[in-house]
Structures are given as structure tokens and as C-alpha cells.
């Protein structure tokens, strides 16, 4: 089996007017509940905090994603990174110069809750680079649009005897991933580096992969091959309501068509996000209690302490 190696990154920290470069290693453990990842519903509070910036050392953060094409991403501290459970979510961050939307891409082990470490590109959109540290407000984005449909990447070293897949462009936080290959579905568990594993394997493939987010939205991907190191792109999007979509996949650049049933059409933008099942446990990225909803997107308490599932 191949093992994930944490990535060292140089982060820009400012304190008392002095800037310091610090090398860090992203470390965490995933909370599990019967093999399912912990996640939680959003609350309707905007959080305040501070932002710094860093330059990525390498080609990927601890979430194992490729760098977004727009270079807009964020690293979260341990309680908010939540052992990988926050990977792939989007935050709206407002600073002195404006607002930017960033993808949760990396961990920042030295960052306390409320300290967001942005990419340099993202930081410059909301603050002056010379300041090094700025006050911010931030919130989780519910049902955000994504730059592409869902994709699946089978990890190097995977085989029919050890399944490992990364899911990207799922938009909302994921609560579970299940895999089938000629039989019943097996539940995968997520690592702190954002791959979903079935240690005993899921067979030779091709696979059906059913993903579910914290709102109960689902999508089923078919035709996923045991092709380690290849990004298999689909035509499936999960946001906007509960859907079950069958899609063939391609590797790695062409996008396959997705067949969507009439019931799976995306509702109008004004439709509020679905309520979250009570079975979904509260996690560090979010609050356990759902507050009075606003007319637009719910806000989220990213400073909440970790909870068990």
C-alpha cells in the first residue's frame, strides 16, 4: 500500500509587525462513525477571525487536491480542518478590501480556530500583502457552484484488494462514500489526507460510487475504473437537491455526459437548502444547532470545538 506523505509548506505569519516563515506538516486523524465521516449542518452565524497567507511548497495541499485553476484556496487549523472532513468545502471570506471565495485545500497545524491561512492570490484580493495579517469575517457556502462536475481519482498503490479514492467537486461537505463492484455497497472511511479507503478492497471494478453530502443529497457514479493515478471525470453535480445520477467516466480530460431523471433537476436558486437529517453528527467545521435561516445561504460557526460522532 502506498502511504500519504504530509507536505511541508512555507507560511507567512505576522506578529507585532514582524513576518516569520514557518515550515509545517499537516497532521490529523479522521473521526468516524461506523465508517462514515463526521460532518454537521451549517448554522447562521458569521464568524470573525484573522487571515494570513502562504506559498504552497509542492503541487498539492493536505486535502490531496490539485491546485485550483483560480489559485483561490485556504488552509485551516486542526479543529476546523477536522481531520480532512472539511476538504472540498468553500468559504466566503471578507477582508478590508472585499470578499473572496476559497476552497478548503490544506491544513495549518499551528493555526487556532478562526485563523485562516489563505493562498497569496486570495489574500491579495481582500487585503494588502504588506500587512501580512488582516481581520476577516467568514462563512461556509451552502450548495456552491463548482468549476467542474464530480471527479474521482484512484490512489497510486490501490488494487482490487485495497481501495482508495479521492472525490473532488462535491461542493458541500461529504458525510459518506460507498463503493460497489458486482455486489453490495461497502462503506469507505476517510483519511486525514482526504482519500476514502476500503482496507479489504472493493473488487476489481468497474465500480459504482455513491456519495452523500451532509444535506442528504446523493449522486451515484458508475463505470469508475481501477486506474491508479488517473483523474476520472464525470458529468455529475451533486448540489441543488437530492439526485441519483448515472454517468460514464473518462480519463483524464474529456467529460462524459450524465443522464439525470426529471426529479433530479436542480431547483431554483431561491430554494432554501434542505434540512439536515438528525443522524448527521456535529463536527468542528460547523455548529450542532441550526439557527434561524436567512433568506440567502446559511452561515457557519467554524470555531466550534470538535465533537464525537
KOLPAVO-230629 format. One record per residue (C-alpha): residue in three letters; x, y, z. Coordinates in steps of 0.25 Angstrom, whole numbers, padded with zeros to 4 digits, always signed. Last residue first. Example, Ala and Ser with C-alpha at 12.3 -4.5 7.8 and 13.67 -1.06 7.14 Angstrom:
2
SER+0055-0004+0029;ALA+0049-0018+0031;
This chain:
309
UNK-0079+0044+0066;UNK-0070+0052+0075;UNK-0069+0067+0075;UNK-0058+0076+0071;UNK-0060+0091+0076;UNK-0067+0101+0068;UNK-0059+0112+0062;UNK-0064+0110+0048;UNK-0078+0114+0052;UNK-0086+0114+0039;UNK-0095+0123+0031;UNK-0107+0119+0023;UNK-0108+0124+0009;UNK-0119+0134+0006;UNK-0132+0138+0012;UNK-0126+0135+0026;UNK-0129+0123+0034;UNK-0132+0123+0049;UNK-0121+0115+0056;UNK-0117+0100+0054;UNK-0110+0095+0066;UNK-0098+0085+0064;UNK-0089+0096+0059;UNK-0080+0095+0047;UNK-0065+0092+0044;UNK-0063+0085+0057;UNK-0073+0074+0055;UNK-0088+0072+0058;UNK-0094+0058+0055;UNK-0103+0055+0044;UNK-0114+0046+0049;UNK-0123+0057+0051;UNK-0124+0058+0036;UNK-0120+0072+0030;UNK-0131+0081+0025;UNK-0131+0084+0010;UNK-0124+0097+0005;UNK-0134+0109+0003;UNK-0140+0110-0011;UNK-0137+0124-0017;UNK-0126+0118-0027;UNK-0137+0110-0034;UNK-0137+0095-0032;UNK-0127+0086-0039;UNK-0133+0075-0047;UNK-0133+0061-0040;UNK-0148+0058-0042;UNK-0147+0059-0057;UNK-0136+0048-0057;UNK-0122+0052-0060;UNK-0113+0045-0070;UNK-0099+0050-0069;UNK-0090+0052-0081;UNK-0075+0049-0080;UNK-0064+0060-0079;UNK-0051+0058-0086;UNK-0039+0061-0078;UNK-0034+0049-0070;UNK-0039+0039-0073;UNK-0053+0037-0075;UNK-0065+0033-0067;UNK-0079+0028-0070;UNK-0090+0035-0062;UNK-0102+0030-0054;UNK-0109+0041-0046;UNK-0117+0039-0033;UNK-0120+0053-0028;UNK-0124+0060-0015;UNK-0125+0075-0017;UNK-0117+0087-0022;UNK-0103+0081-0022;UNK-0098+0068-0026;UNK-0092+0070-0040;UNK-0090+0059-0050;UNK-0083+0060-0063;UNK-0072+0051-0059;UNK-0057+0052-0059;UNK-0047+0041-0056;UNK-0034+0046-0051;UNK-0023+0036-0053;UNK-0013+0032-0043;UNK-0018+0018-0041;UNK-0028+0012-0051;UNK-0037+0003-0044;UNK-0049+0008-0053;UNK-0061+0016-0049;UNK-0072+0012-0059;UNK-0083+0017-0050;UNK-0085+0030-0041;UNK-0097+0030-0032;UNK-0100+0044-0026;UNK-0107+0048-0013;UNK-0112+0060-0006;UNK-0115+0057+0009;UNK-0111+0071+0014;UNK-0098+0066+0020;UNK-0093+0060+0006;UNK-0095+0046+0001;UNK-0086+0039-0010;UNK-0090+0026-0016;UNK-0078+0020-0024;UNK-0082+0009-0034;UNK-0069+0002-0038;UNK-0063-0005-0050;UNK-0057-0011-0043;UNK-0046-0021-0038;UNK-0052-0024-0024;UNK-0055-0014-0013;UNK-0043-0015-0004;UNK-0041-0020+0010;UNK-0036-0006+0014;UNK-0047+0001+0008;UNK-0042+0015+0007;UNK-0047+0029+0004;UNK-0035+0039+0001;UNK-0036+0052+0008;UNK-0022+0053+0014;UNK-0027+0052+0028;UNK-0033+0039+0024;UNK-0048+0036+0020;UNK-0055+0023+0022;UNK-0062+0015+0011;UNK-0075+0007+0013;UNK-0077-0005+0004;UNK-0088-0006-0006;UNK-0094-0019-0010;UNK-0089-0027-0021;UNK-0083-0026-0035;UNK-0073-0015-0031;UNK-0079-0006-0020;UNK-0074+0006-0013;UNK-0080+0015-0002;UNK-0076+0029+0002;UNK-0082+0037+0013;UNK-0084+0050+0020;UNK-0078+0059+0010;UNK-0077+0074+0012;UNK-0084+0082+0001;UNK-0077+0085-0013;UNK-0075+0071-0018;UNK-0064+0076-0027;UNK-0054+0065-0024;UNK-0055+0051-0018;UNK-0042+0044-0015;UNK-0041+0028-0016;UNK-0034+0017-0009;UNK-0038+0002-0010;UNK-0028-0008-0005;UNK-0030-0023-0010;UNK-0035-0019-0024;UNK-0023-0010-0025;UNK-0018+0003-0020;UNK-0004+0007-0020;UNK-0006+0020-0026;UNK-0019+0026-0022;UNK-0031+0025-0030;UNK-0036+0039-0034;UNK-0051+0042-0036;UNK-0057+0055-0042;UNK-0070+0062-0039;UNK-0074+0073-0049;UNK-0065+0085-0052;UNK-0063+0099-0046;UNK-0072+0097-0035;UNK-0085+0104-0031;UNK-0087+0105-0016;UNK-0098+0098-0009;UNK-0096+0104+0004;UNK-0084+0114+0006;UNK-0078+0113+0019;UNK-0075+0127+0026;UNK-0064+0137+0028;UNK-0061+0150+0034;UNK-0047+0156+0034;UNK-0036+0164+0041;UNK-0023+0165+0034;UNK-0009+0159+0035;UNK+0003+0160+0026;UNK+0001+0175+0025;UNK+0010+0177+0012;UNK+0000+0168+0004;UNK-0011+0178+0005;UNK-0024+0171+0008;UNK-0037+0165+0001;UNK-0032+0161-0013;UNK-0017+0160-0008;UNK-0021+0149+0002;UNK-0027+0140-0009;UNK-0015+0141-0018;UNK-0005+0138-0006;UNK-0013+0126-0003;UNK-0020+0127+0010;UNK-0017+0123+0024;UNK-0030+0125+0032;UNK-0029+0127+0047;UNK-0042+0126+0053;UNK-0039+0113+0061;UNK-0024+0113+0064;UNK-0014+0112+0053;UNK-0001+0104+0056;UNK-0006+0091+0049;UNK-0010+0098+0036;UNK-0017+0088+0027;UNK-0020+0089+0013;UNK-0030+0091+0001;UNK-0043+0097+0007;UNK-0047+0105-0006;UNK-0047+0120-0005;UNK-0058+0130-0009;UNK-0053+0145-0008;UNK-0059+0157-0002;UNK-0054+0172-0001;UNK-0042+0181+0002;UNK-0042+0181+0017;UNK-0046+0166+0018;UNK-0058+0157+0015;UNK-0056+0142+0013;UNK-0066+0133+0007;UNK-0063+0118+0010;UNK-0064+0106+0000;UNK-0064+0092+0005;UNK-0054+0082-0003;UNK-0047+0077+0010;UNK-0055+0080+0023;UNK-0055+0065+0028;UNK-0040+0064+0026;UNK-0036+0062+0040;UNK-0045+0073+0045;UNK-0039+0084+0037;UNK-0046+0093+0047;UNK-0040+0088+0060;UNK-0027+0085+0053;UNK-0025+0099+0047;UNK-0030+0102+0033;UNK-0023+0104+0020;UNK-0030+0113+0009;UNK-0031+0113-0006;UNK-0032+0122-0018;UNK-0022+0119-0029;UNK-0032+0121-0040;UNK-0029+0108-0046;UNK-0030+0101-0033;UNK-0017+0094-0028;UNK-0019+0079-0030;UNK-0026+0073-0018;UNK-0019+0064-0008;UNK-0026+0070+0004;UNK-0012+0072+0011;UNK-0009+0082+0000;UNK-0004+0079-0014;UNK+0007+0083-0024;UNK+0019+0086-0016;UNK+0022+0096-0005;UNK+0010+0105-0005;UNK+0012+0120-0003;UNK+0005+0125+0010;UNK-0005+0135+0014;UNK-0010+0141+0027;UNK-0025+0143+0031;UNK-0031+0147+0044;UNK-0044+0144+0051;UNK-0059+0147+0051;UNK-0070+0137+0049;UNK-0084+0139+0042;UNK-0095+0132+0049;UNK-0106+0124+0042;UNK-0102+0110+0046;UNK-0098+0099+0036;UNK-0101+0084+0038;UNK-0091+0075+0042;UNK-0080+0065+0038;UNK-0074+0053+0043;UNK-0069+0043+0033;UNK-0076+0029+0032;UNK-0069+0016+0035;UNK-0078+0013+0047;UNK-0076+0027+0052;UNK-0062+0032+0049;UNK-0054+0044+0053;UNK-0042+0045+0043;UNK-0028+0047+0049;UNK-0019+0060+0047;UNK-0005+0064+0042;UNK-0001+0075+0032;UNK+0014+0078+0034;UNK+0019+0092+0035;UNK+0031+0100+0032;UNK+0030+0115+0037;UNK+0033+0128+0030;UNK+0032+0139+0040;UNK+0027+0154+0038;UNK+0029+0164+0049;UNK+0019+0175+0051;UNK+0016+0171+0065;UNK+0012+0157+0059;UNK+0011+0153+0044;UNK+0011+0139+0039;UNK+0014+0135+0025;UNK+0014+0120+0023;UNK+0025+0111+0016;UNK+0019+0098+0013;UNK+0024+0084+0016;UNK+0015+0073+0010;UNK+0010+0061+0018;UNK+0014+0047+0012;UNK+0002+0038+0009;UNK+0005+0024+0009;UNK+0005+0014-0003;UNK+0000+0000+0000;
